[in-house]
Amino acid sequence: MDNQGKSGAALSMDSVLVHGATPFDPVTGAISSPIYQNATFRHPGLGESTGFDYTRAINPTRTELEKTLALIEHGRHGLAFATGMGAISAIVKLFKAGDHLIVSEDLYGGTYRLFNEYYAKYGFEFSWVDTSVFERIEENLRPRTKALFIETPSNPMMKVSDIARCAELVHSRGGSLIVDNTFLSPYFQNPLDLGADFVIHSGTKYLSGHNDTLAGFIVHSREDAADELRNIQKSEGASLAPFDSWLLLRGIKTLALRMKRHESNARAIAFRLRGHPKVEKVYYTGFEDHPQYSLSCNQARGHSGMVSFYLKDAADVAVILKKISLILFAESLGGVESLITFPLVQTHGAIPEPMRLAAGVNDRLLRLSAGIEDSGDLIADLEAALG
Ligand SMILES: *Cc1c(COP(=O)(O)O)cnc(C)c1O
């Protein structure tokens, strides 16, 4: 199945998202993908197989999801993991001790912890760099630089890195570009189209969309790495369970509607916060004076639902987190419920203080994930909390 309608014309992303890779079960006609809640599969005879054997390696519900991810992220291969960190841990296993990776310095704290506390111990080398400044990447290249791992927009400072330029640079050195596309989702950005080799998602966020399950993805078109990645997934055992795969399939059906609403809510909030007397600065890629606004508009189709802001007074943080009521004080992002986070102690707590401060994550920074509630209600809640 590809994304062609009956007429043969290419379908828009909004339609592809609703129908996925297989719009109905060819045997029963079931419109919702069946959940194959199986650990194992019977073989008809010795040397004969249905193609399915054991769910850690392969499961029909997960396969349907993996095909759908490949379709919407414009890749040939999709792999689904139990969490975003499971996917990131798997992709790094394509490299080996002594290899050097350049990583965005301002990225999800859990990724920093995994690389710095674990992979570094096994001999991997990392440089933490502001990848929104191209020269910083060039300065940090080494003979053994094998990959560039970027998050764009970055988390939580919303810096935008140039995907096409990063791909060109790393390819000229025989390396790979890995893009964590969690913040924009495939609805707003497709890094593979811009030259990236591998796309990562925390499916826990926009793809699932309901703050009710965890998932992670790798999508790519690199035939030379396809068998290896399947083998890593099967060997490590962090593959996504059948029921969770189905929850993701269901979530993805409404991705287009949700992303439009997340975006319009975030925009309304960003502009309102910007003029607020208690707010020092707002970080949002949809501001025309954002330093990488035109790059962001060129490589992405939208600005997503994420807004970060500095308060003038650090003492206001505790007050706001106590007073906020419709918006929930909780980690994570990308779900229908609006969430507010204090990155210093939550998402970025694992990053050492000097690095965190250099990246801008201080005791006055809050990060907001706009949900799909009414924008007027969200703004009223924020204004009441800000006082
Ligand atoms: C949440 C997140 C992750 C980790 O994903 P989990 O599903 O929580 O394991 C990785 N990258 C980004 C950008 C995230 O927001």
The ligand as an SDF file (V2000), in Angstrom:
LIG
                    3D

 15 15  0  0  0  0  0  0  0  0999 V2000
   10.6470   12.6060   25.5670 C   0  0  0  0  0  0  0  0  0  0  0  0
   11.7240   12.7600   24.6060 C   0  0  0  0  0  0  0  0  0  0  0  0
   12.6370   11.7250   24.3610 C   0  0  0  0  0  0  0  0  0  0  0  0
   12.5860   10.4240   25.1170 C   0  0  0  0  0  0  0  0  0  0  0  0
   11.4370    9.7000   24.8100 O   0  0  0  0  0  0  0  0  0  0  0  0
   10.7060    8.6770   25.8190 P   0  0  0  0  0  0  0  0  0  0  0  0
    9.5570    8.1980   25.0260 O   0  0  0  0  0  0  0  0  0  0  0  0
   10.3320    9.4690   27.0500 O   0  0  0  0  0  0  0  0  0  0  0  0
   11.6960    7.6260   26.1500 O   0  0  0  0  0  0  0  0  0  0  0  0
   13.5890   11.9270   23.3840 C   0  0  0  0  0  0  0  0  0  0  0  0
   13.6600   13.0860   22.6860 N   0  0  0  0  0  0  0  0  0  0  0  0
   12.8120   14.1010   22.9000 C   0  0  0  0  0  0  0  0  0  0  0  0
   12.9300   15.3440   22.0810 C   0  0  0  0  0  0  0  0  0  0  0  0
   11.8170   13.9800   23.8670 C   0  0  0  0  0  0  0  0  0  0  0  0
   10.9760   14.9950   24.0730 O   0  0  0  0  0  0  0  0  0  0  0  0
  1  2  1  0
  2  3  1  0
  2 14  2  0
  3  4  1  0
  3 10  2  0
  4  5  1  0
  5  6  1  0
  6  7  2  0
  6  8  1  0
  6  9  1  0
 10 11  1  0
 11 12  2  0
 12 13  1  0
 12 14  1  0
 14 15  1  0
M  END
$$$$
